C-alpha cells in the first residue's frame, strides 16, 4: 500500500465512522417516549407534520404526526390528563419534541420576506421583518430539549374529537392577543387560559407568558441538550 493510498484509505474509513456515528446520533434516545402511549385520552394535532401551520408545509424533521417527549415530561402530562378527566376534558397537543432541523427551517422561512402565504391566518397584524425582534421566531427552541409542549384543552365526547375550549386565539397566532394575560380576551376565554395554566402548574409545568399554549417541565431532564433526531 502506497503512503498516499494509505492516507486516502484512512480518511475514507474515518468518514465512514463519522457517518455511522452521525446516523446513530439521529436515533430516538431511550429516554424519549411516544406520549400517546402514556397520556390517557391524548389527542394529537401535530401541526408541523402537515401543511396547516404558519410556514404552510410540513417542517423538516417531522416524518410522522407524533408527540414525542422525554419520559418525565410525558409522565407529568399523564397526571394532568388524569386530573382533567373527571371534569370532562382531555388534552390536545399541537407540538411536543421539535428537532433542531425544524427550528432551522423556521429561521430560513422567517428570513424569506417574500413568503407570506400564512400571514392572513397566523400573523395578520405583524410585519414579518419583526418576527425575530419580537420573539416569535428564535434560533433555538426549548422544544428541542424534549420537555416543552404546545397544547390546549378539549371537551371529552368519548371520540377524542370534542370541541376545543375557546382560548381567544388559535395556536401559533403571532400577536400580543396570544399572551396569557392579554386583557382584550373575553372573561370566558381568560378563564379557559387560567384553567389550562393551573392544571399544568399543578403537575410541575411552567407557562410562557407570551403563548397561552406553551409549557415547559420544571427540572427538565435535558436542560442544556438540543436534540435533532426526527419525529417518526
Residue frames as a rotation matrix with the C-alpha (Angstrom) as fourth column:
UNK 1
0.583 0.813 0.000 0.00
0.813 -0.583 0.000 0.00
0.000 0.000 -1.000 0.00
UNK 2
-0.278 -0.687 0.671 1.49
0.623 -0.661 -0.418 3.36
0.731 0.302 0.612 -1.04
UNK 3
-0.815 -0.071 -0.575 1.63
0.531 -0.486 -0.694 6.16
-0.230 -0.871 0.434 1.54
UNK 4
-0.845 0.523 -0.112 -0.86
-0.531 -0.793 0.299 8.22
0.068 0.312 0.948 -0.49
UNK 5
-0.252 0.765 -0.593 -3.26
-0.161 0.571 0.805 5.29
0.954 0.298 -0.021 -0.78
UNK 6
-0.466 0.012 -0.885 -2.90
0.781 0.476 -0.405 4.62
0.416 -0.879 -0.231 2.95
UNK 7
-0.953 0.106 -0.284 -3.80
0.060 -0.853 -0.518 8.22
-0.297 -0.511 0.807 3.76
UNK 8
-0.579 0.777 -0.248 -6.82
-0.692 -0.307 0.653 8.10
0.431 0.549 0.716 1.46
UNK 9
-0.258 0.449 -0.856 -7.88
0.251 0.886 0.389 4.78
0.933 -0.115 -0.341 2.95
UNK 10
-0.704 -0.065 -0.707 -7.62
0.709 -0.028 -0.704 6.18
0.026 -0.997 0.066 6.48
UNK 11
-0.907 0.383 -0.174 -9.61
-0.365 -0.922 -0.127 9.28
-0.209 -0.052 0.977 5.53
UNK 12
-0.386 0.786 -0.483 -12.30
-0.500 0.261 0.826 7.17
0.775 0.561 0.292 3.90
UNK 13
-0.341 0.209 -0.917 -12.51
0.627 0.777 -0.055 4.94
0.701 -0.593 -0.396 6.97
UNK 14
-0.884 -0.026 -0.467 -12.75
0.399 -0.563 -0.724 7.99
-0.244 -0.826 0.507 9.21
UNK 15
-0.754 0.638 -0.158 -15.55
-0.641 -0.662 0.388 9.44
0.143 0.393 0.908 7.07
UNK 16
-0.234 0.661 -0.713 -17.45
-0.054 0.724 0.688 6.18
0.971 0.199 -0.134 7.26
UNK 17
-0.537 -0.030 -0.843 -17.03
0.785 0.347 -0.513 6.10
0.308 -0.937 -0.163 11.02
UNK 18
-0.947 0.185 -0.261 -18.24
-0.058 -0.902 -0.428 9.69
-0.315 -0.390 0.865 11.33
UNK 19
-0.549 0.778 -0.304 -21.20
-0.625 -0.141 0.768 8.93
0.555 0.612 0.564 9.10
UNK 20
-0.232 0.432 -0.872 -22.15
0.402 0.859 0.318 5.90
0.886 -0.276 -0.373 11.18
UNK 21
-0.742 -0.099 -0.663 -21.81
0.666 -0.218 -0.713 7.92
-0.074 -0.971 0.227 14.37
UNK 22
-0.897 0.422 -0.130 -23.96
-0.433 -0.898 0.075 10.69
-0.085 0.123 0.989 12.92
UNK 23
-0.331 0.800 -0.500 -26.64
-0.344 0.391 0.854 8.22
0.879 0.454 0.146 11.88
UNK 24
-0.349 0.156 -0.924 -26.61
0.734 0.659 -0.166 6.65
0.583 -0.736 -0.344 15.33
UNK 25
-0.931 -0.073 -0.356 -26.95
0.298 -0.715 -0.633 10.09
-0.209 -0.695 0.688 16.90
UNK 26
-0.717 0.692 -0.081 -30.21
-0.620 -0.581 0.528 10.60
0.318 0.429 0.846 14.99
UNK 27
-0.423 0.578 -0.698 -31.93
0.392 0.811 0.434 7.65
0.817 -0.089 -0.570 16.64
UNK 28
0.396 0.641 0.658 -34.56
-0.401 -0.523 0.752 8.46
0.826 -0.562 0.050 19.28
UNK 29
-0.686 -0.669 0.285 -32.97
-0.529 0.191 -0.826 8.12
0.499 -0.718 -0.486 22.75
UNK 30
-0.485 0.479 -0.732 -34.49
0.530 0.827 0.189 5.51
0.695 -0.296 -0.655 25.04
UNK 31
-0.776 0.134 -0.616 -35.32
0.520 -0.416 -0.746 8.34
-0.356 -0.899 0.254 27.44
UNK 32
-0.703 0.595 -0.389 -37.94
-0.687 -0.710 0.156 9.66
-0.183 0.377 0.908 24.97
UNK 33
-0.685 0.560 0.466 -41.38
0.427 0.827 -0.366 8.10
-0.590 -0.052 -0.806 24.64
UNK 34
-0.701 0.628 0.337 -44.43
0.221 -0.258 0.941 8.37
0.678 0.734 0.042 22.42
UNK 35
-0.901 0.287 0.324 -46.72
-0.430 -0.502 -0.750 10.42
-0.053 -0.816 0.576 24.65
UNK 36
-0.057 0.951 -0.304 -49.86
-0.885 0.093 0.457 8.80
0.463 0.295 0.836 23.23
UNK 37
0.004 -0.001 -1.000 -48.79
0.123 0.992 -0.001 5.54
0.992 -0.123 0.004 24.89
UNK 38
-0.752 -0.396 -0.527 -48.53
0.567 0.020 -0.824 7.25
0.337 -0.918 0.209 28.28
UNK 39
-0.920 0.382 -0.086 -51.10
-0.302 -0.831 -0.468 10.06
-0.250 -0.404 0.880 28.41
UNK 40
-0.544 0.767 0.340 -54.72
0.687 0.640 -0.344 8.83
-0.481 0.047 -0.875 28.67
UNK 41
0.440 0.897 0.033 -57.11
0.705 -0.323 -0.631 10.32
-0.556 0.301 -0.775 26.13
UNK 42
-0.303 -0.644 -0.703 -54.43
0.048 -0.747 0.664 12.33
-0.952 0.167 0.257 24.36
UNK 43
0.783 0.468 0.410 -55.45
0.477 -0.030 -0.878 13.88
-0.398 0.883 -0.246 21.03
UNK 44
-0.265 -0.953 -0.147 -52.66
0.471 -0.261 0.843 14.78
-0.841 0.154 0.518 18.60
UNK 45
0.887 0.371 0.276 -52.89
0.431 -0.449 -0.782 17.56
-0.167 0.813 -0.559 16.04
UNK 46
0.092 -0.971 -0.222 -49.18
0.552 -0.136 0.823 17.86
-0.829 -0.198 0.523 15.26
UNK 47
0.786 0.442 -0.433 -49.22
-0.011 -0.690 -0.724 20.93
-0.618 0.574 -0.537 13.05
UNK 48
0.169 -0.807 -0.566 -45.64
-0.824 -0.431 0.368 20.82
-0.541 0.404 -0.738 11.80
UNK 49
-0.561 -0.288 0.776 -46.09
0.090 0.911 0.403 17.34
-0.823 0.296 -0.485 10.35
UNK 50
0.106 0.667 0.737 -48.60
0.935 0.185 -0.302 18.77
-0.338 0.722 -0.604 7.88
UNK 51
-0.498 -0.283 0.820 -49.33
0.711 -0.674 0.199 21.97
0.496 0.682 0.537 5.98
UNK 52
0.563 0.766 0.309 -51.65
0.417 -0.587 0.694 23.71
0.713 -0.262 -0.650 8.48
UNK 53
0.290 -0.535 -0.794 -49.01
0.846 -0.244 0.474 25.92
-0.447 -0.809 0.381 10.09
UNK 54
0.619 0.024 -0.785 -47.53
-0.032 -0.998 -0.056 29.38
-0.784 0.060 -0.617 9.57
UNK 55
-0.532 -0.828 -0.176 -45.00
-0.305 -0.006 0.952 28.07
-0.790 0.560 -0.250 7.03
UNK 56
0.275 0.786 -0.554 -47.70
-0.865 -0.050 -0.500 26.33
-0.421 0.616 0.666 5.00
UNK 57
0.406 -0.174 -0.897 -45.93
-0.527 0.758 -0.385 22.99
0.747 0.629 0.216 4.50
UNK 58
0.923 -0.123 -0.365 -44.51
0.337 0.717 0.611 20.05
0.187 -0.686 0.703 6.51
UNK 59
0.696 -0.668 0.264 -41.46
-0.715 -0.679 0.166 21.08
0.068 -0.304 -0.950 8.51
UNK 60
0.030 -0.804 -0.593 -38.03
-0.483 0.508 -0.713 19.41
0.875 0.308 -0.373 8.36
UNK 61
-0.847 -0.499 0.184 -37.67
-0.421 0.417 -0.806 16.54
0.325 -0.760 -0.563 10.82
UNK 62
-0.270 0.832 0.485 -41.39
-0.678 0.194 -0.709 15.76
-0.683 -0.520 0.512 11.18
UNK 63
-0.856 -0.109 -0.504 -41.82
-0.458 0.612 0.645 12.40
0.238 0.783 -0.574 9.48
UNK 64
-0.438 0.767 -0.468 -44.95
0.642 0.632 0.435 11.46
0.630 -0.110 -0.769 11.45
UNK 65
-0.030 0.513 0.858 -47.67
-0.388 -0.797 0.463 13.35
0.921 -0.319 0.223 13.38
UNK 66
0.366 0.033 -0.930 -46.46
0.616 0.740 0.269 12.11
0.698 -0.671 0.250 16.73
UNK 67
0.679 -0.117 0.725 -45.91
-0.541 -0.746 0.387 13.67
0.496 -0.655 -0.570 20.16
UNK 68
0.288 -0.689 -0.666 -42.52
0.609 0.668 -0.428 12.57
0.739 -0.282 0.611 21.47
UNK 69
0.658 -0.071 0.750 -41.38
-0.524 -0.759 0.387 13.70
0.541 -0.647 -0.537 24.93
UNK 70
-0.636 -0.772 -0.019 -38.71
-0.402 0.353 -0.845 12.95
0.659 -0.529 -0.535 27.47
UNK 71
-0.334 0.578 -0.745 -40.33
0.505 0.777 0.376 10.40
0.796 -0.250 -0.551 29.79
UNK 72
-0.703 0.114 -0.702 -40.57
0.658 -0.273 -0.702 12.65
-0.271 -0.955 0.117 32.88
UNK 73
-0.839 0.421 -0.345 -42.48
-0.481 -0.870 0.108 15.22
-0.255 0.256 0.932 30.81
UNK 74
-0.490 0.671 -0.557 -44.80
-0.322 0.455 0.830 12.55
0.810 0.586 -0.007 29.40
UNK 75
-0.489 0.273 -0.828 -45.43
0.742 0.629 -0.231 11.15
0.458 -0.728 -0.510 32.89
UNK 76
-0.819 0.173 -0.547 -46.24
0.260 -0.737 -0.624 14.61
-0.511 -0.653 0.558 34.24
UNK 77
-0.731 0.576 -0.367 -48.58
-0.668 -0.491 0.559 15.27
0.142 0.654 0.743 31.31
UNK 78
-0.486 0.547 -0.682 -50.33
0.210 0.830 0.516 11.99
0.849 0.108 -0.518 32.04
UNK 79
-0.643 0.236 -0.729 -51.01
0.749 -0.009 -0.663 13.26
-0.162 -0.972 -0.171 35.56
UNK 80
-0.831 0.360 -0.424 -52.53
-0.374 -0.926 -0.053 16.42
-0.411 0.115 0.904 34.09
UNK 81
-0.607 0.606 -0.513 -54.78
-0.455 0.264 0.851 14.31
0.651 0.750 0.115 31.87
UNK 82
-0.483 0.412 -0.773 -55.96
0.656 0.754 -0.009 12.24
0.579 -0.511 -0.635 34.84
UNK 83
-0.784 0.178 -0.595 -56.72
0.387 -0.609 -0.692 15.40
-0.485 -0.773 0.409 36.79
UNK 84
-0.764 0.436 -0.476 -58.82
-0.599 -0.754 0.270 16.79
-0.241 0.491 0.837 33.94
UNK 85
-0.859 0.388 -0.334 -60.75
0.059 0.723 0.688 13.63
0.508 0.571 -0.644 33.02
UNK 86
-0.526 0.715 -0.460 -63.33
0.823 0.290 -0.489 13.92
-0.216 -0.635 -0.741 35.86
UNK 87
-0.290 0.381 -0.878 -64.17
-0.007 -0.918 -0.397 17.40
-0.957 -0.109 0.269 34.54
UNK 88
0.596 0.607 0.525 -64.97
0.441 0.299 -0.846 16.08
-0.671 0.736 -0.089 31.08
UNK 89
0.762 -0.412 -0.500 -61.82
-0.613 -0.708 -0.351 17.47
-0.209 0.574 -0.792 29.49
UNK 90
0.657 -0.647 0.387 -58.86
0.616 0.756 0.220 15.98
-0.435 0.094 0.895 27.66
UNK 91
0.077 -0.770 -0.633 -55.55
-0.130 -0.637 0.760 17.24
-0.989 0.024 -0.149 26.31
UNK 92
0.882 0.074 0.466 -54.93
0.450 0.168 -0.877 18.13
-0.143 0.983 0.115 22.69
UNK 93
0.130 -0.929 -0.346 -51.29
0.275 -0.302 0.913 18.66
-0.953 -0.214 0.216 21.67
UNK 94
0.962 0.130 -0.238 -50.03
-0.160 -0.439 -0.884 20.72
-0.220 0.889 -0.402 18.73
UNK 95
0.406 -0.890 -0.207 -46.29
-0.296 0.087 -0.951 20.21
0.865 0.448 -0.228 19.19
UNK 96
0.983 -0.181 -0.027 -44.00
0.099 0.401 0.911 18.36
-0.154 -0.898 0.412 21.57
UNK 97
0.069 -0.997 0.033 -40.35
0.352 0.055 0.934 17.50
-0.933 -0.053 0.355 20.91
UNK 98
0.963 0.186 -0.194 -39.07
-0.084 -0.478 -0.875 19.56
-0.255 0.859 -0.444 17.97
UNK 99
0.406 -0.869 0.282 -35.86
0.894 0.442 0.076 18.61
-0.191 0.221 0.957 16.10
UNK 100
-0.022 -0.493 -0.870 -33.29
0.217 -0.852 0.477 21.38
-0.976 -0.178 0.126 15.76
UNK 101
-0.865 -0.257 0.432 -33.51
0.453 -0.026 0.891 20.99
-0.218 0.966 0.138 11.97
UNK 102
0.082 0.962 0.261 -37.15
0.965 -0.142 0.219 22.10
0.247 0.234 -0.940 12.26
UNK 103
0.496 0.009 -0.868 -36.06
0.486 -0.832 0.269 25.23
-0.720 -0.555 -0.417 14.13
UNK 104
-0.603 -0.773 -0.197 -33.57
0.179 -0.373 0.911 25.93
-0.777 0.514 0.363 11.32
UNK 105
-0.526 0.525 0.669 -36.45
0.834 0.163 0.527 25.52
0.168 0.835 -0.524 8.85
UNK 106
0.553 0.753 -0.356 -38.40
0.818 -0.572 0.062 28.22
-0.157 -0.326 -0.932 10.72
UNK 107
0.091 -0.615 -0.783 -35.39
0.233 -0.752 0.617 30.53
-0.968 -0.239 0.075 10.66
UNK 108
-0.841 -0.388 0.377 -34.97
0.421 -0.030 0.907 30.14
-0.340 0.921 0.189 6.89
UNK 109
-0.088 0.907 0.413 -38.67
0.956 -0.040 0.291 30.81
0.281 0.420 -0.863 6.39
UNK 110
0.562 0.332 -0.757 -38.57
0.653 -0.741 0.160 33.92
-0.508 -0.584 -0.633 8.59
UNK 111
-0.284 -0.785 -0.551 -35.70
0.136 -0.602 0.787 35.35
-0.949 0.148 0.278 6.54
UNK 112
-0.798 0.118 0.590 -37.60
0.601 0.089 0.795 34.88
0.042 0.989 -0.142 3.27
UNK 113
-0.698 0.496 -0.517 -39.67
-0.041 -0.749 -0.662 38.06
-0.715 -0.440 0.543 3.37
UNK 114
-0.688 0.439 -0.578 -41.42
-0.702 -0.200 0.683 37.19
0.184 0.876 0.446 0.11
UNK 115
-0.614 0.446 -0.651 -43.08
0.274 0.894 0.354 34.09
0.740 0.038 -0.671 1.62
UNK 116
-0.869 0.381 0.317 -46.18
-0.483 -0.509 -0.713 35.38
-0.110 -0.772 0.626 3.37
UNK 117
-0.577 0.663 -0.476 -48.66
-0.115 0.511 0.852 32.64
0.808 0.546 -0.219 2.45
UNK 118
-0.234 0.487 -0.841 -49.73
0.827 0.555 0.092 32.10
0.512 -0.674 -0.533 6.08
UNK 119
-0.941 -0.271 0.201 -49.97
0.147 -0.864 -0.482 35.76
0.304 -0.424 0.853 7.04
UNK 120
-0.318 0.896 0.310 -53.77
-0.517 -0.438 0.735 36.09
0.795 0.073 0.603 6.98
UNK 121
0.567 0.588 -0.577 -54.27
0.085 0.655 0.751 33.23
0.819 -0.475 0.322 9.44
UNK 122
0.433 -0.463 -0.773 -51.21
0.847 0.502 0.173 33.32
0.309 -0.730 0.610 11.68
UNK 123
-0.340 -0.580 -0.740 -49.76
0.776 -0.617 0.127 36.86
-0.531 -0.532 0.660 11.73
UNK 124
0.293 0.587 0.755 -52.21
0.932 -0.352 -0.088 39.28
0.214 0.729 -0.650 10.09
UNK 125
0.969 0.154 0.194 -51.04
0.104 -0.964 0.245 42.31
0.225 -0.217 -0.950 12.08
UNK 126
0.527 -0.849 -0.025 -47.31
0.057 0.007 0.998 41.54
-0.848 -0.528 0.052 12.28
UNK 127
0.661 -0.455 -0.596 -44.61
-0.746 -0.312 -0.589 42.64
0.083 0.834 -0.546 9.84
UNK 128
0.941 -0.269 -0.203 -42.58
0.255 0.962 -0.095 39.53
0.221 0.037 0.975 9.00
UNK 129
0.176 -0.934 0.311 -39.40
0.070 -0.304 -0.950 41.58
0.982 0.189 0.012 9.31
UNK 130
-0.087 -0.169 0.982 -40.00
-0.854 -0.494 -0.161 41.89
0.512 -0.853 -0.101 13.06
UNK 131
0.729 0.498 -0.469 -40.52
-0.245 0.831 0.500 38.19
0.639 -0.250 0.728 13.87
UNK 132
0.006 -0.804 -0.595 -37.03
0.663 0.449 -0.600 37.76
0.749 -0.390 0.535 15.38
UNK 133
-0.712 -0.332 0.619 -37.06
-0.109 -0.818 -0.564 41.10
0.694 -0.469 0.546 17.20
UNK 134
-0.074 0.809 0.584 -40.46
-0.894 -0.313 0.320 40.45
0.442 -0.498 0.746 18.74
UNK 135
-0.610 -0.340 0.716 -39.60
-0.717 0.622 -0.315 36.91
-0.338 -0.705 -0.623 19.82
UNK 136
0.521 0.853 0.014 -41.98
-0.749 0.465 -0.472 34.97
-0.409 0.236 0.881 17.60
UNK 137
0.890 -0.359 -0.281 -39.10
0.094 0.747 -0.658 33.14
0.446 0.559 0.699 15.89
UNK 138
0.578 -0.748 0.325 -35.79
-0.712 -0.269 0.648 32.18
-0.397 -0.607 -0.689 17.57
UNK 139
0.072 -0.670 -0.739 -32.66
-0.842 0.356 -0.405 30.30
0.534 0.652 -0.539 16.57
UNK 140
-0.910 -0.262 -0.320 -33.15
-0.064 0.853 -0.517 27.79
0.409 -0.451 -0.794 19.41
UNK 141
0.067 0.981 0.182 -36.25
-0.655 -0.094 0.750 26.25
0.753 -0.169 0.636 20.95
UNK 142
-0.439 -0.134 0.889 -36.88
-0.862 0.341 -0.374 24.63
-0.253 -0.931 -0.265 24.30
UNK 143
0.686 0.727 -0.025 -38.98
-0.689 0.639 -0.342 22.10
-0.233 0.252 0.939 22.40
UNK 144
0.418 -0.597 -0.684 -35.73
-0.476 0.497 -0.725 20.54
0.773 0.629 -0.077 21.16
UNK 145
-0.617 -0.623 0.481 -34.88
-0.723 0.206 -0.660 19.57
0.312 -0.754 -0.578 24.75
UNK 146
-0.629 0.362 -0.688 -37.91
0.082 0.911 0.404 17.27
0.773 0.198 -0.603 24.92
UNK 147
-0.589 0.421 -0.690 -39.86
0.805 0.230 -0.548 18.71
-0.072 -0.878 -0.474 27.86
UNK 148
-0.743 0.388 -0.545 -41.81
-0.303 -0.922 -0.243 21.57
-0.597 -0.015 0.802 26.28
UNK 149
-0.571 0.670 0.474 -45.35
0.781 0.622 0.062 21.12
-0.254 0.405 -0.878 24.99
UNK 150
-0.867 0.474 -0.152 -47.82
-0.498 -0.827 0.262 23.22
-0.001 0.303 0.953 22.98
UNK 151
-0.782 0.593 -0.190 -51.35
0.584 0.805 0.106 22.20
0.216 -0.028 -0.976 23.88
UNK 152
-0.572 0.700 0.427 -54.94
-0.689 -0.693 0.214 23.11
0.445 -0.172 0.879 24.59
UNK 153
-0.787 0.428 0.445 -57.96
-0.101 0.621 -0.777 21.58
-0.609 -0.656 -0.446 26.32
UNK 154
-0.667 0.625 -0.405 -60.92
-0.506 0.018 0.862 19.97
0.547 0.780 0.304 24.59
UNK 155
0.057 0.789 0.612 -64.24
-0.969 0.191 -0.156 18.62
-0.240 -0.584 0.775 25.74
UNK 156
-0.901 -0.380 0.209 -64.29
-0.353 0.923 0.157 14.86
-0.252 0.067 -0.965 26.14
UNK 157
0.047 0.958 -0.283 -67.10
-0.986 -0.001 -0.169 13.47
-0.162 0.287 0.944 23.99
UNK 158
0.413 0.070 0.908 -65.75
-0.269 0.962 0.048 9.92
-0.870 -0.264 0.416 24.01
UNK 159
0.915 -0.041 0.400 -64.39
0.382 0.398 -0.834 10.14
-0.125 0.917 0.379 20.47
UNK 160
-0.073 -0.971 -0.228 -61.31
0.774 -0.199 0.601 12.31
-0.629 -0.132 0.766 21.00
UNK 161
-0.526 -0.054 0.849 -62.86
0.751 -0.498 0.434 14.86
0.399 0.865 0.303 18.62
UNK 162
0.351 0.716 -0.603 -64.51
0.916 -0.397 0.062 17.09
-0.195 -0.574 -0.795 21.19
UNK 163
0.685 0.003 0.728 -64.51
0.362 -0.869 -0.337 20.84
0.632 0.495 -0.597 20.66
UNK 164
-0.439 -0.883 -0.165 -61.52
0.721 -0.237 -0.652 22.81
0.537 -0.405 0.740 21.89
UNK 165
0.303 0.433 -0.849 -62.14
0.831 -0.556 0.014 25.30
-0.466 -0.710 -0.528 24.67
UNK 166
0.700 0.016 0.714 -62.17
0.482 -0.748 -0.456 28.87
0.527 0.663 -0.531 23.39
UNK 167
0.157 -0.759 -0.631 -58.79
0.929 -0.104 0.356 30.39
-0.336 -0.642 0.689 24.29
UNK 168
0.524 0.149 -0.838 -59.26
0.114 -0.988 -0.104 33.65
-0.844 -0.041 -0.535 22.41
UNK 169
0.183 -0.479 -0.859 -56.76
-0.952 -0.304 -0.034 32.93
-0.245 0.824 -0.512 19.64
UNK 170
0.936 0.017 -0.352 -55.74
-0.153 0.919 -0.362 29.89
0.317 0.393 0.863 17.63
UNK 171
0.579 -0.810 0.094 -52.47
0.457 0.418 0.785 28.07
-0.675 -0.411 0.612 18.28
UNK 172
-0.316 -0.882 0.350 -49.41
0.854 -0.103 0.510 29.86
-0.414 0.460 0.785 16.84
UNK 173
0.650 0.519 0.555 -51.21
0.681 -0.721 -0.124 33.17
0.336 0.459 -0.823 16.41
UNK 174
-0.402 -0.910 -0.105 -48.40
0.893 -0.364 -0.264 35.76
0.202 -0.200 0.959 16.38
UNK 175
0.020 0.482 0.876 -49.90
0.071 -0.875 0.479 38.61
0.997 0.053 -0.052 18.38
UNK 176
-0.860 -0.253 0.444 -49.96
-0.377 -0.271 -0.886 40.09
0.344 -0.929 0.137 21.89
UNK 177
0.122 0.980 0.157 -53.52
-0.941 0.064 0.333 38.75
0.316 -0.188 0.930 21.96
UNK 178
0.457 -0.025 -0.889 -51.94
-0.021 0.999 -0.039 35.30
0.889 0.037 0.456 22.49
UNK 179
-0.657 -0.684 0.317 -50.21
-0.319 -0.129 -0.939 36.46
0.683 -0.718 -0.133 25.68
UNK 180
-0.594 0.414 -0.689 -51.65
0.657 0.744 -0.119 34.58
0.464 -0.524 -0.715 28.65
UNK 181
-0.365 0.412 -0.835 -52.79
0.740 -0.416 -0.529 37.72
-0.565 -0.811 -0.153 30.45
UNK 182
-0.902 0.033 0.430 -53.94
0.304 -0.659 0.688 39.70
0.306 0.752 0.584 27.41
UNK 183
-0.747 0.606 -0.274 -56.76
0.081 -0.327 -0.942 41.95
-0.660 -0.725 0.195 28.67
UNK 184
-0.563 0.538 -0.627 -58.70
-0.811 -0.503 0.298 42.06
-0.155 0.677 0.720 25.39
UNK 185
-0.790 0.319 -0.523 -59.98
0.042 0.880 0.474 38.48
0.612 0.353 -0.708 25.51
UNK 186
0.180 0.947 0.265 -63.40
-0.439 -0.163 0.883 37.73
0.880 -0.275 0.387 26.99
UNK 187
0.035 -0.087 0.996 -63.90
-0.996 0.076 0.042 36.60
-0.079 -0.993 -0.084 30.57
UNK 188
0.873 0.332 0.357 -64.65
-0.311 0.943 -0.118 33.07
-0.376 -0.008 0.926 29.38
UNK 189
0.744 -0.651 -0.153 -61.52
0.063 0.296 -0.953 32.93
0.666 0.699 0.261 27.22
UNK 190
-0.070 -0.765 0.641 -59.38
-0.748 -0.384 -0.541 34.22
0.660 -0.517 -0.545 30.08
UNK 191
0.339 0.275 0.900 -60.91
-0.867 0.462 0.185 31.64
-0.365 -0.843 0.395 32.44
UNK 192
1.000 0.026 -0.015 -60.12
-0.030 0.892 -0.451 28.85
0.002 0.451 0.892 29.99
UNK 193
0.334 -0.941 0.049 -56.49
-0.184 -0.116 -0.976 30.00
0.924 0.318 -0.212 29.76
UNK 194
-0.149 -0.372 0.916 -56.23
-0.946 -0.217 -0.242 30.09
0.289 -0.903 -0.319 33.54
UNK 195
0.739 0.465 0.487 -57.76
-0.574 0.813 0.095 26.61
-0.352 -0.350 0.868 33.78
UNK 196
0.844 -0.490 -0.219 -55.13
0.151 0.609 -0.779 25.23
0.515 0.624 0.588 31.42
UNK 197
0.017 -0.903 0.429 -52.30
-0.411 -0.398 -0.820 27.03
0.912 -0.162 -0.377 33.22
UNK 198
0.132 0.089 0.987 -53.45
-0.991 0.037 0.129 25.88
-0.025 -0.995 0.093 36.66
UNK 199
0.950 0.258 0.175 -53.74
-0.252 0.966 -0.060 22.26
-0.185 0.013 0.983 35.52
UNK 200
0.613 -0.781 -0.115 -50.23
0.216 0.305 -0.928 22.34
0.760 0.544 0.356 34.07
UNK 201
-0.050 -0.636 0.770 -48.67
-0.688 -0.537 -0.489 24.16
0.724 -0.554 -0.411 37.03
UNK 202
0.591 0.393 0.704 -50.15
-0.801 0.389 0.455 21.63
-0.096 -0.833 0.545 39.43
UNK 203
0.927 -0.222 0.303 -48.08
0.229 0.973 0.014 18.90
-0.298 0.057 0.953 37.80
UNK 204
0.270 -0.951 -0.152 -44.82
0.476 -0.005 0.880 20.79
-0.837 -0.310 0.451 37.52
UNK 205
-0.039 -0.257 0.966 -45.04
0.986 -0.169 -0.005 22.73
0.165 0.952 0.260 34.27
UNK 206
-0.307 -0.074 -0.949 -44.25
0.367 -0.929 -0.047 26.42
-0.878 -0.363 0.312 33.98
UNK 207
0.634 0.635 0.441 -46.08
0.666 -0.160 -0.729 28.59
-0.393 0.755 -0.525 31.43
UNK 208
-0.670 -0.694 0.264 -44.66
0.733 -0.560 0.387 31.02
-0.121 0.453 0.883 28.89
UNK 209
-0.271 0.657 -0.704 -46.44
0.379 -0.599 -0.705 34.33
-0.885 -0.458 -0.086 29.34
UNK 210
-0.448 0.070 -0.891 -46.43
-0.662 -0.696 0.278 35.21
-0.601 0.715 0.358 25.61
UNK 211
-0.556 0.341 -0.758 -48.05
-0.531 0.556 0.640 31.97
0.639 0.758 -0.128 24.39
UNK 212
0.068 0.660 0.748 -51.04
-0.996 0.094 0.007 30.64
-0.066 -0.745 0.663 26.29
UNK 213
0.864 0.353 -0.359 -50.42
-0.434 0.883 -0.178 27.16
0.254 0.310 0.916 24.80
UNK 214
0.263 -0.913 -0.311 -46.70
-0.153 0.279 -0.948 26.77
0.952 0.297 -0.066 25.72
UNK 215
0.826 0.024 0.562 -45.45
-0.563 0.057 0.825 24.94
-0.013 -0.998 0.061 28.85
UNK 216
0.039 -0.888 -0.458 -42.10
-0.410 0.404 -0.818 23.52
0.911 0.219 -0.349 29.99
UNK 217
0.725 0.184 -0.663 -41.50
0.409 0.660 0.630 20.95
0.554 -0.728 0.404 32.73
UNK 218
0.625 -0.536 0.568 -39.68
-0.755 -0.599 0.265 22.40
0.198 -0.595 -0.779 35.72
UNK 219
0.058 -0.687 0.724 -36.49
-0.625 0.541 0.563 20.47
-0.779 -0.485 -0.398 36.37
UNK 220
0.838 0.290 -0.462 -36.48
-0.545 0.411 -0.731 19.23
-0.022 0.864 0.502 32.78
UNK 221
0.781 -0.496 0.380 -34.14
0.246 0.803 0.542 16.25
-0.574 -0.330 0.749 32.31
UNK 222
0.026 -0.784 0.620 -32.07
0.990 0.106 0.093 17.75
-0.138 0.611 0.779 29.44
UNK 223
0.658 0.372 -0.654 -31.82
0.418 -0.904 -0.093 21.49
-0.626 -0.212 -0.751 30.19
UNK 224
0.140 -0.720 -0.680 -28.71
-0.497 -0.645 0.580 22.00
-0.856 0.257 -0.449 28.05
UNK 225
-0.732 -0.399 0.553 -29.23
0.175 0.673 0.718 19.47
-0.659 0.622 -0.423 25.23
UNK 226
0.077 0.708 -0.702 -30.89
-0.751 -0.422 -0.508 20.31
-0.656 0.567 0.499 21.91
UNK 227
-0.282 -0.139 0.949 -31.73
0.182 0.964 0.195 17.08
-0.942 0.227 -0.246 20.10
UNK 228
-0.284 0.140 -0.949 -32.09
-0.857 -0.482 0.185 16.58
-0.431 0.865 0.257 16.35
UNK 229
-0.905 0.066 0.419 -33.45
0.193 0.944 0.268 13.07
-0.378 0.324 -0.867 15.83
UNK 230
-0.772 0.634 -0.045 -36.52
-0.350 -0.364 0.863 13.03
0.531 0.682 0.503 13.54
UNK 231
-0.372 0.784 0.498 -40.09
-0.681 0.134 -0.720 12.64
-0.631 -0.607 0.483 14.74
UNK 232
-0.418 0.219 -0.882 -41.17
-0.722 0.509 0.469 9.30
0.551 0.833 -0.055 13.37
